[in-house]
Amino acid sequence: MAKSAAKKLREKAVREGKRNPECNRSPFAYADMRTRKTKTKKEQSYRSKYKNRYSDENRTDGSFFMYYLFKSSQSV
């Protein structure tokens, strides 16, 4: 692959004893920001720790019943 004109000028400046402009680059320019870490088993369990905690495993639709006892306020 051919060298660009800018790269040739940078190399010439370095040969002549001048500062290399590549040294001015941020260290983040060399970091691969696309890298991702897969979640560990512990992180996955923490993510769903309280999710569906009170649902019954026997029910497939996730429905539940709540029973309330109402005391009649009327005196007979």
N, CA, C and O atoms as a CHARMM CRD file, in Angstrom:
* protein
*
  304
    1    1 MET  N      0.83700  -1.15900   0.00000 PROA 1      0.00000
    2    1 MET  CA     0.00000   0.00000   0.00000 PROA 1      0.00000
    3    1 MET  C      0.89600   1.24100   0.00000 PROA 1      0.00000
    4    1 MET  O      1.92600   1.27100   0.67300 PROA 1      0.00000
    5    2 ALA  N      0.50900   2.22900  -0.73400 PROA 2      0.00000
    6    2 ALA  CA     1.32200   3.43700  -0.84900 PROA 2      0.00000
    7    2 ALA  C      1.17700   4.31300   0.38900 PROA 2      0.00000
    8    2 ALA  O      0.15300   4.28000   1.07100 PROA 2      0.00000
    9    3 LYS  N      2.21300   5.09400   0.66900 PROA 3      0.00000
   10    3 LYS  CA     2.18100   6.01800   1.80200 PROA 3      0.00000
   11    3 LYS  C      1.48000   7.30100   1.37900 PROA 3      0.00000
   12    3 LYS  O      1.60200   7.74700   0.23800 PROA 3      0.00000
   13    4 SER  N      0.75500   7.87700   2.30400 PROA 4      0.00000
   14    4 SER  CA     0.08700   9.14600   2.01100 PROA 4      0.00000
   15    4 SER  C      1.11100  10.28000   2.07500 PROA 4      0.00000
   16    4 SER  O      2.19100  10.13300   2.64500 PROA 4      0.00000
   17    5 ALA  N      0.75000  11.38900   1.48700 PROA 5      0.00000
   18    5 ALA  CA     1.64400  12.55100   1.49000 PROA 5      0.00000
   19    5 ALA  C      1.84500  13.06900   2.91400 PROA 5      0.00000
   20    5 ALA  O      2.93500  13.52400   3.26200 PROA 5      0.00000
   21    6 ALA  N      0.81400  13.00000   3.72500 PROA 6      0.00000
   22    6 ALA  CA     0.92700  13.47300   5.10800 PROA 6      0.00000
   23    6 ALA  C      1.88700  12.59600   5.89900 PROA 6      0.00000
   24    6 ALA  O      2.67500  13.09100   6.70500 PROA 6      0.00000
   25    7 LYS  N      1.81500  11.28900   5.66400 PROA 7      0.00000
   26    7 LYS  CA     2.71700  10.38300   6.38600 PROA 7      0.00000
   27    7 LYS  C      4.15800  10.60500   5.94100 PROA 7      0.00000
   28    7 LYS  O      5.07800  10.54000   6.75800 PROA 7      0.00000
   29    8 LYS  N      4.35800  10.86400   4.65500 PROA 8      0.00000
   30    8 LYS  CA     5.71000  11.14400   4.16800 PROA 8      0.00000
   31    8 LYS  C      6.26800  12.40600   4.82300 PROA 8      0.00000
   32    8 LYS  O      7.44200  12.44800   5.19200 PROA 8      0.00000
   33    9 LEU  N      5.42900  13.43400   4.96800 PROA 9      0.00000
   34    9 LEU  CA     5.88400  14.66600   5.61600 PROA 9      0.00000
   35    9 LEU  C      6.20200  14.43000   7.09100 PROA 9      0.00000
   36    9 LEU  O      7.16300  14.99300   7.61500 PROA 9      0.00000
   37   10 ARG  N      5.40200  13.60100   7.76300 PROA 10     0.00000
   38   10 ARG  CA     5.67300  13.29400   9.17300 PROA 10     0.00000
   39   10 ARG  C      6.99200  12.56100   9.32000 PROA 10     0.00000
   40   10 ARG  O      7.78700  12.88000  10.20400 PROA 10     0.00000
   41   11 GLU  N      7.23100  11.57800   8.45900 PROA 11     0.00000
   42   11 GLU  CA     8.48300  10.81800   8.53400 PROA 11     0.00000
   43   11 GLU  C      9.68400  11.70800   8.23000 PROA 11     0.00000
   44   11 GLU  O     10.74000  11.55900   8.84400 PROA 11     0.00000
   45   12 LYS  N      9.52500  12.62700   7.28800 PROA 12     0.00000
   46   12 LYS  CA    10.61100  13.54400   6.96000 PROA 12     0.00000
   47   12 LYS  C     10.91800  14.45800   8.14500 PROA 12     0.00000
   48   12 LYS  O     12.08300  14.72100   8.44400 PROA 12     0.00000
   49   13 ALA  N      9.86900  14.94100   8.81900 PROA 13     0.00000
   50   13 ALA  CA    10.07500  15.80700   9.98400 PROA 13     0.00000
   51   13 ALA  C     10.78500  15.05000  11.10100 PROA 13     0.00000
   52   13 ALA  O     11.62700  15.62200  11.79100 PROA 13     0.00000
   53   14 VAL  N     10.45800  13.77300  11.28800 PROA 14     0.00000
   54   14 VAL  CA    11.11300  12.96500  12.32600 PROA 14     0.00000
   55   14 VAL  C     12.57600  12.75200  11.96500 PROA 14     0.00000
   56   14 VAL  O     13.44400  12.81100  12.83700 PROA 14     0.00000
   57   15 ARG  N     12.85900  12.50500  10.69200 PROA 15     0.00000
   58   15 ARG  CA    14.24800  12.32200  10.25400 PROA 15     0.00000
   59   15 ARG  C     15.07300  13.57900  10.49000 PROA 15     0.00000
   60   15 ARG  O     16.26300  13.50000  10.79800 PROA 15     0.00000
   61   16 GLU  N     14.44000  14.73500  10.34500 PROA 16     0.00000
   62   16 GLU  CA    15.14300  16.00000  10.53900 PROA 16     0.00000
   63   16 GLU  C     15.24800  16.39100  12.01100 PROA 16     0.00000
   64   16 GLU  O     15.80800  17.43800  12.33500 PROA 16     0.00000
   65   17 GLY  N     14.71900  15.56800  12.89000 PROA 17     0.00000
   66   17 GLY  CA    14.86100  15.81700  14.32100 PROA 17     0.00000
   67   17 GLY  C     13.71100  16.57700  14.94800 PROA 17     0.00000
   68   17 GLY  O     13.80600  16.99200  16.10300 PROA 17     0.00000
   69   18 LYS  N     12.64900  16.76700  14.22800 PROA 18     0.00000
   70   18 LYS  CA    11.48900  17.46000  14.79300 PROA 18     0.00000
   71   18 LYS  C     10.58300  16.45700  15.51700 PROA 18     0.00000
   72   18 LYS  O     10.72900  15.24200  15.38200 PROA 18     0.00000
   73   19 ARG  N      9.65500  17.00800  16.28000 PROA 19     0.00000
   74   19 ARG  CA     8.74900  16.15200  17.05800 PROA 19     0.00000
   75   19 ARG  C      7.76100  15.44000  16.13700 PROA 19     0.00000
   76   19 ARG  O      7.24200  16.01000  15.17800 PROA 19     0.00000
   77   20 ASN  N      7.52200  14.16900  16.46800 PROA 20     0.00000
   78   20 ASN  CA     6.56900  13.36800  15.70600 PROA 20     0.00000
   79   20 ASN  C      5.14700  13.72400  16.15300 PROA 20     0.00000
   80   20 ASN  O      4.82200  13.57100  17.33100 PROA 20     0.00000
   81   21 PRO  N      4.30300  14.19000  15.24500 PROA 21     0.00000
   82   21 PRO  CA     2.93300  14.55300  15.63900 PROA 21     0.00000
   83   21 PRO  C      2.09700  13.36400  16.09800 PROA 21     0.00000
   84   21 PRO  O      1.06900  13.55300  16.74900 PROA 21     0.00000
   85   22 GLU  N      2.51000  12.16200  15.77800 PROA 22     0.00000
   86   22 GLU  CA     1.76800  10.98400  16.23400 PROA 22     0.00000
   87   22 GLU  C      1.83900  10.84000  17.74800 PROA 22     0.00000
   88   22 GLU  O      0.97900  10.19800  18.35000 PROA 22     0.00000
   89   23 CYS  N      2.85500  11.43000  18.36900 PROA 23     0.00000
   90   23 CYS  CA     2.98600  11.37200  19.83200 PROA 23     0.00000
   91   23 CYS  C      1.93200  12.22700  20.51900 PROA 23     0.00000
   92   23 CYS  O      1.65900  12.03700  21.70400 PROA 23     0.00000
   93   24 ASN  N      1.33600  13.16400  19.79200 PROA 24     0.00000
   94   24 ASN  CA     0.31000  14.02900  20.37600 PROA 24     0.00000
   95   24 ASN  C     -1.05100  13.35700  20.45500 PROA 24     0.00000
   96   24 ASN  O     -1.97100  13.90300  21.06400 PROA 24     0.00000
   97   25 ARG  N     -1.19300  12.20300  19.86200 PROA 25     0.00000
   98   25 ARG  CA    -2.48500  11.52800  19.84400 PROA 25     0.00000
   99   25 ARG  C     -2.86200  11.03500  21.23000 PROA 25     0.00000
  100   25 ARG  O     -2.01100  10.68600  22.04800 PROA 25     0.00000
  101   26 SER  N     -4.13500  11.02000  21.45700 PROA 26     0.00000
  102   26 SER  CA    -4.66000  10.54600  22.73600 PROA 26     0.00000
  103   26 SER  C     -4.47500   9.03000  22.83500 PROA 26     0.00000
  104   26 SER  O     -4.52200   8.34000  21.81600 PROA 26     0.00000
  105   27 PRO  N     -4.26700   8.50600  24.03500 PROA 27     0.00000
  106   27 PRO  CA    -4.15800   7.04600  24.16300 PROA 27     0.00000
  107   27 PRO  C     -5.46000   6.34100  23.79900 PROA 27     0.00000
  108   27 PRO  O     -5.45500   5.14700  23.50000 PROA 27     0.00000
  109   28 PHE  N     -6.58300   7.07500  23.82300 PROA 28     0.00000
  110   28 PHE  CA    -7.85500   6.46800  23.45800 PROA 28     0.00000
  111   28 PHE  C     -7.96200   6.24500  21.95300 PROA 28     0.00000
  112   28 PHE  O     -8.83100   5.50000  21.50200 PROA 28     0.00000
  113   29 ALA  N     -7.09300   6.87800  21.17300 PROA 29     0.00000
  114   29 ALA  CA    -7.11700   6.67100  19.73000 PROA 29     0.00000
  115   29 ALA  C     -6.68600   5.25300  19.38700 PROA 29     0.00000
  116   29 ALA  O     -7.07800   4.70900  18.35400 PROA 29     0.00000
  117   30 TYR  N     -5.88200   4.66100  20.25300 PROA 30     0.00000
  118   30 TYR  CA    -5.39500   3.30900  19.99600 PROA 30     0.00000
  119   30 TYR  C     -6.27500   2.24600  20.64300 PROA 30     0.00000
  120   30 TYR  O     -6.13900   1.06000  20.34000 PROA 30     0.00000
  121   31 ALA  N     -7.16200   2.65500  21.51900 PROA 31     0.00000
  122   31 ALA  CA    -8.02600   1.68800  22.19900 PROA 31     0.00000
  123   31 ALA  C     -9.16400   1.27900  21.27800 PROA 31     0.00000
  124   31 ALA  O     -9.72000   2.09600  20.54400 PROA 31     0.00000
  125   32 ASP  N     -9.48700   0.02800  21.33500 PROA 32     0.00000
  126   32 ASP  CA   -10.61700  -0.46500  20.55800 PROA 32     0.00000
  127   32 ASP  C    -11.86300  -0.29200  21.40800 PROA 32     0.00000
  128   32 ASP  O    -12.10600  -1.06700  22.33300 PROA 32     0.00000
  129   33 MET  N    -12.63900   0.71200  21.09600 PROA 33     0.00000
  130   33 MET  CA   -13.81600   1.00400  21.90100 PROA 33     0.00000
  131   33 MET  C    -14.97200   0.05700  21.60100 PROA 33     0.00000
  132   33 MET  O    -15.99800   0.11900  22.27800 PROA 33     0.00000
  133   34 ARG  N    -14.83600  -0.81100  20.61500 PROA 34     0.00000
  134   34 ARG  CA   -15.90600  -1.73700  20.26800 PROA 34     0.00000
  135   34 ARG  C    -15.87100  -3.00500  21.09300 PROA 34     0.00000
  136   34 ARG  O    -16.82200  -3.78600  21.06400 PROA 34     0.00000
  137   35 THR  N    -14.79100  -3.22500  21.83000 PROA 35     0.00000
  138   35 THR  CA   -14.68500  -4.47500  22.57600 PROA 35     0.00000
  139   35 THR  C    -15.71400  -4.49600  23.69000 PROA 35     0.00000
  140   35 THR  O    -15.91500  -3.49900  24.38400 PROA 35     0.00000
  141   36 ARG  N    -16.35800  -5.63200  23.85500 PROA 36     0.00000
  142   36 ARG  CA   -17.35800  -5.80800  24.89100 PROA 36     0.00000
  143   36 ARG  C    -17.01300  -7.04400  25.69600 PROA 36     0.00000
  144   36 ARG  O    -16.43200  -8.00300  25.18700 PROA 36     0.00000
  145   37 LYS  N    -17.37700  -7.00000  26.93800 PROA 37     0.00000
  146   37 LYS  CA   -17.12300  -8.11200  27.83900 PROA 37     0.00000
  147   37 LYS  C    -18.44200  -8.83600  28.04800 PROA 37     0.00000
  148   37 LYS  O    -19.46300  -8.19900  28.31000 PROA 37     0.00000
  149   38 THR  N    -18.43400 -10.14300  27.93900 PROA 38     0.00000
  150   38 THR  CA   -19.66200 -10.88800  28.18500 PROA 38     0.00000
  151   38 THR  C    -19.91700 -10.94000  29.68100 PROA 38     0.00000
  152   38 THR  O    -18.98200 -10.97400  30.48100 PROA 38     0.00000
  153   39 LYS  N    -21.17600 -10.94500  30.04700 PROA 39     0.00000
  154   39 LYS  CA   -21.52900 -10.94400  31.45700 PROA 39     0.00000
  155   39 LYS  C    -21.23200 -12.30100  32.06900 PROA 39     0.00000
  156   39 LYS  O    -21.42600 -13.34500  31.44500 PROA 39     0.00000
  157   40 THR  N    -20.76400 -12.26000  33.29000 PROA 40     0.00000
  158   40 THR  CA   -20.49000 -13.49900  34.00500 PROA 40     0.00000
  159   40 THR  C    -21.80400 -14.08200  34.50600 PROA 40     0.00000
  160   40 THR  O    -22.85300 -13.44300  34.44000 PROA 40     0.00000
  161   41 LYS  N    -21.72200 -15.29100  35.00100 PROA 41     0.00000
  162   41 LYS  CA   -22.91600 -15.95200  35.51600 PROA 41     0.00000
  163   41 LYS  C    -23.48400 -15.17300  36.70000 PROA 41     0.00000
  164   41 LYS  O    -24.70000 -15.07200  36.86000 PROA 41     0.00000
  165   42 LYS  N    -22.60700 -14.63300  37.51500 PROA 42     0.00000
  166   42 LYS  CA   -23.04000 -13.86300  38.67900 PROA 42     0.00000
  167   42 LYS  C    -23.74200 -12.57700  38.25700 PROA 42     0.00000
  168   42 LYS  O    -24.76000 -12.21100  38.84300 PROA 42     0.00000
  169   43 GLU  N    -23.21500 -11.88900  37.25400 PROA 43     0.00000
  170   43 GLU  CA   -23.84100 -10.65600  36.77800 PROA 43     0.00000
  171   43 GLU  C    -25.20400 -10.93000  36.17200 PROA 43     0.00000
  172   43 GLU  O    -26.12800 -10.13300  36.34000 PROA 43     0.00000
  173   44 GLN  N    -25.34200 -12.04500  35.46900 PROA 44     0.00000
  174   44 GLN  CA   -26.63400 -12.39500  34.88800 PROA 44     0.00000
  175   44 GLN  C    -27.64800 -12.73500  35.97000 PROA 44     0.00000
  176   44 GLN  O    -28.82600 -12.40000  35.84700 PROA 44     0.00000
  177   45 SER  N    -27.19400 -13.40100  37.03200 PROA 45     0.00000
  178   45 SER  CA   -28.12500 -13.73500  38.11200 PROA 45     0.00000
  179   45 SER  C    -28.54300 -12.47900  38.86800 PROA 45     0.00000
  180   45 SER  O    -29.69400 -12.38500  39.29500 PROA 45     0.00000
  181   46 TYR  N    -27.64900 -11.51400  39.04700 PROA 46     0.00000
  182   46 TYR  CA   -28.01300 -10.26000  39.70400 PROA 46     0.00000
  183   46 TYR  C    -29.00700  -9.47300  38.86100 PROA 46     0.00000
  184   46 TYR  O    -29.85700  -8.76500  39.40100 PROA 46     0.00000
  185   47 ARG  N    -28.90600  -9.59200  37.56200 PROA 47     0.00000
  186   47 ARG  CA   -29.80100  -8.84800  36.69100 PROA 47     0.00000
  187   47 ARG  C    -31.24500  -9.31400  36.85800 PROA 47     0.00000
  188   47 ARG  O    -32.17000  -8.50200  36.83000 PROA 47     0.00000
  189   48 SER  N    -31.43500 -10.61100  37.03100 PROA 48     0.00000
  190   48 SER  CA   -32.78900 -11.14800  37.17100 PROA 48     0.00000
  191   48 SER  C    -33.06800 -11.60900  38.59400 PROA 48     0.00000
  192   48 SER  O    -33.86800 -12.51900  38.81200 PROA 48     0.00000
  193   49 LYS  N    -32.41400 -10.98600  39.55200 PROA 49     0.00000
  194   49 LYS  CA   -32.54300 -11.42100  40.94200 PROA 49     0.00000
  195   49 LYS  C    -33.96800 -11.25700  41.45900 PROA 49     0.00000
  196   49 LYS  O    -34.51000 -12.17700  42.07100 PROA 49     0.00000
  197   50 TYR  N    -34.57400 -10.11500  41.22600 PROA 50     0.00000
  198   50 TYR  CA   -35.90800  -9.85300  41.75000 PROA 50     0.00000
  199   50 TYR  C    -36.98400  -9.93800  40.67300 PROA 50     0.00000
  200   50 TYR  O    -38.14700  -9.63600  40.93800 PROA 50     0.00000
  201   51 LYS  N    -36.62100 -10.33100  39.50100 PROA 51     0.00000
  202   51 LYS  CA   -37.57600 -10.41700  38.41300 PROA 51     0.00000
  203   51 LYS  C    -38.37900 -11.70500  38.56500 PROA 51     0.00000
  204   51 LYS  O    -37.80100 -12.78300  38.70600 PROA 51     0.00000
  205   52 ASN  N    -39.70200 -11.60200  38.53500 PROA 52     0.00000
  206   52 ASN  CA   -40.61600 -12.75000  38.65900 PROA 52     0.00000
  207   52 ASN  C    -40.34600 -13.55300  39.92400 PROA 52     0.00000
  208   52 ASN  O    -40.45200 -14.78000  39.92500 PROA 52     0.00000
  209   53 ARG  N    -40.00700 -12.87100  40.97500 PROA 53     0.00000
  210   53 ARG  CA   -39.66400 -13.56100  42.21500 PROA 53     0.00000
  211   53 ARG  C    -40.88300 -14.18700  42.87000 PROA 53     0.00000
  212   53 ARG  O    -40.78100 -15.27200  43.44200 PROA 53     0.00000
  213   54 TYR  N    -42.04000 -13.52700  42.80000 PROA 54     0.00000
  214   54 TYR  CA   -43.22200 -14.00600  43.49900 PROA 54     0.00000
  215   54 TYR  C    -44.16500 -14.79400  42.60100 PROA 54     0.00000
  216   54 TYR  O    -45.25600 -15.15800  43.04000 PROA 54     0.00000
  217   55 SER  N    -43.78900 -15.06100  41.38800 PROA 55     0.00000
  218   55 SER  CA   -44.66800 -15.83000  40.51700 PROA 55     0.00000
  219   55 SER  C    -44.51300 -17.31800  40.80500 PROA 55     0.00000
  220   55 SER  O    -43.43700 -17.78400  41.18100 PROA 55     0.00000
  221   56 ASP  N    -45.57400 -18.03200  40.62700 PROA 56     0.00000
  222   56 ASP  CA   -45.57700 -19.46600  40.86900 PROA 56     0.00000
  223   56 ASP  C    -45.00700 -20.16400  39.63700 PROA 56     0.00000
  224   56 ASP  O    -45.38700 -19.84500  38.51000 PROA 56     0.00000
  225   57 GLU  N    -44.11300 -21.10000  39.84300 PROA 57     0.00000
  226   57 GLU  CA   -43.48800 -21.78200  38.71300 PROA 57     0.00000
  227   57 GLU  C    -44.45700 -22.71400  37.99800 PROA 57     0.00000
  228   57 GLU  O    -44.25100 -23.04100  36.82900 PROA 57     0.00000
  229   58 ASN  N    -45.53000 -23.15300  38.69700 PROA 58     0.00000
  230   58 ASN  CA   -46.48000 -24.08700  38.08800 PROA 58     0.00000
  231   58 ASN  C    -47.38300 -23.40200  37.07400 PROA 58     0.00000
  232   58 ASN  O    -47.89800 -24.05500  36.16600 PROA 58     0.00000
  233   59 ARG  N    -47.57900 -22.12500  37.21100 PROA 59     0.00000
  234   59 ARG  CA   -48.45900 -21.41100  36.29000 PROA 59     0.00000
  235   59 ARG  C    -47.66100 -20.94700  35.08200 PROA 59     0.00000
  236   59 ARG  O    -46.57400 -20.38400  35.21100 PROA 59     0.00000
  237   60 THR  N    -48.21500 -21.19200  33.92500 PROA 60     0.00000
  238   60 THR  CA   -47.49500 -20.81100  32.71000 PROA 60     0.00000
  239   60 THR  C    -47.81000 -19.38500  32.28000 PROA 60     0.00000
  240   60 THR  O    -46.98400 -18.73000  31.64600 PROA 60     0.00000
  241   61 ASP  N    -49.01900 -18.89400  32.62700 PROA 61     0.00000
  242   61 ASP  CA   -49.38500 -17.56000  32.17100 PROA 61     0.00000
  243   61 ASP  C    -48.98900 -16.46300  33.15100 PROA 61     0.00000
  244   61 ASP  O    -49.11200 -15.28000  32.83400 PROA 61     0.00000
  245   62 GLY  N    -48.52000 -16.83500  34.32200 PROA 62     0.00000
  246   62 GLY  CA   -48.06200 -15.84700  35.27900 PROA 62     0.00000
  247   62 GLY  C    -49.17700 -15.18400  36.06300 PROA 62     0.00000
  248   62 GLY  O    -48.93300 -14.20800  36.77400 PROA 62     0.00000
  249   63 SER  N    -50.41500 -15.69900  35.94800 PROA 63     0.00000
  250   63 SER  CA   -51.52500 -15.09300  36.67800 PROA 63     0.00000
  251   63 SER  C    -51.51300 -15.55200  38.13000 PROA 63     0.00000
  252   63 SER  O    -50.92200 -16.57800  38.46600 PROA 63     0.00000
  253   64 PHE  N    -52.16800 -14.78200  38.97800 PROA 64     0.00000
  254   64 PHE  CA   -52.23600 -15.14000  40.39100 PROA 64     0.00000
  255   64 PHE  C    -53.54900 -14.62500  40.96600 PROA 64     0.00000
  256   64 PHE  O    -54.19700 -13.75000  40.39100 PROA 64     0.00000
  257   65 PHE  N    -53.92100 -15.17300  42.08900 PROA 65     0.00000
  258   65 PHE  CA   -55.15000 -14.77200  42.76500 PROA 65     0.00000
  259   65 PHE  C    -54.80300 -14.15700  44.10100 PROA 65     0.00000
  260   65 PHE  O    -53.85800 -14.57500  44.77200 PROA 65     0.00000
  261   66 MET  N    -55.57300 -13.16900  44.47400 PROA 66     0.00000
  262   66 MET  CA   -55.40700 -12.56800  45.79800 PROA 66     0.00000
  263   66 MET  C    -56.76000 -12.64500  46.49800 PROA 66     0.00000
  264   66 MET  O    -57.77100 -12.19600  45.95800 PROA 66     0.00000
  265   67 TYR  N    -56.77300 -13.20000  47.66900 PROA 67     0.00000
  266   67 TYR  CA   -57.99700 -13.34900  48.43400 PROA 67     0.00000
  267   67 TYR  C    -58.04000 -12.28400  49.52400 PROA 67     0.00000
  268   67 TYR  O    -57.08400 -12.09800  50.27800 PROA 67     0.00000
  269   68 TYR  N    -59.13800 -11.61300  49.58500 PROA 68     0.00000
  270   68 TYR  CA   -59.34400 -10.60600  50.61900 PROA 68     0.00000
  271   68 TYR  C    -60.57600 -10.99400  51.43100 PROA 68     0.00000
  272   68 TYR  O    -61.58700 -11.43500  50.88600 PROA 68     0.00000
  273   69 LEU  N    -60.47400 -10.82800  52.67200 PROA 69     0.00000
  274   69 LEU  CA   -61.62200 -11.04800  53.54100 PROA 69     0.00000
  275   69 LEU  C    -62.15700  -9.68500  53.94900 PROA 69     0.00000
  276   69 LEU  O    -61.46600  -8.89100  54.58700 PROA 69     0.00000
  277   70 PHE  N    -63.38200  -9.43900  53.57300 PROA 70     0.00000
  278   70 PHE  CA   -63.99900  -8.16600  53.91300 PROA 70     0.00000
  279   70 PHE  C    -64.94700  -8.37500  55.07600 PROA 70     0.00000
  280   70 PHE  O    -65.82700  -9.23700  55.06000 PROA 70     0.00000
  281   71 LYS  N    -64.74000  -7.59100  56.03600 PROA 71     0.00000
  282   71 LYS  CA   -65.61700  -7.64500  57.19200 PROA 71     0.00000
  283   71 LYS  C    -66.75800  -6.66800  56.95300 PROA 71     0.00000
  284   71 LYS  O    -66.54200  -5.50500  56.61400 PROA 71     0.00000
  285   72 SER  N    -67.91900  -7.14100  57.12900 PROA 72     0.00000
  286   72 SER  CA   -69.08700  -6.30700  56.89100 PROA 72     0.00000
  287   72 SER  C    -69.15100  -5.21000  57.93900 PROA 72     0.00000
  288   72 SER  O    -69.00200  -5.47200  59.13200 PROA 72     0.00000
  289   73 SER  N    -69.36800  -4.00300  57.49800 PROA 73     0.00000
  290   73 SER  CA   -69.44300  -2.87400  58.41800 PROA 73     0.00000
  291   73 SER  C    -70.86400  -2.63900  58.91400 PROA 73     0.00000
  292   73 SER  O    -71.09500  -1.77400  59.75800 PROA 73     0.00000
  293   74 GLN  N    -71.80700  -3.40100  58.39400 PROA 74     0.00000
  294   74 GLN  CA   -73.19800  -3.23000  58.79400 PROA 74     0.00000
  295   74 GLN  C    -73.50500  -4.13900  59.98200 PROA 74     0.00000
  296   74 GLN  O    -73.14900  -5.31800  59.98700 PROA 74     0.00000
  297   75 SER  N    -74.15000  -3.59000  60.95400 PROA 75     0.00000
  298   75 SER  CA   -74.57400  -4.38300  62.11100 PROA 75     0.00000
  299   75 SER  C    -76.00000  -4.84400  61.90300 PROA 75     0.00000
  300   75 SER  O    -76.86500  -4.05500  61.52100 PROA 75     0.00000
  301   76 VAL  N    -76.24300  -6.09000  62.14800 PROA 76     0.00000
  302   76 VAL  CA   -77.59600  -6.62100  61.96700 PROA 76     0.00000
  303   76 VAL  C    -78.29100  -6.72800  63.28500 PROA 76     0.00000
  304   76 VAL  O    -79.44500  -7.15400  63.34200 PROA 76     0.00000
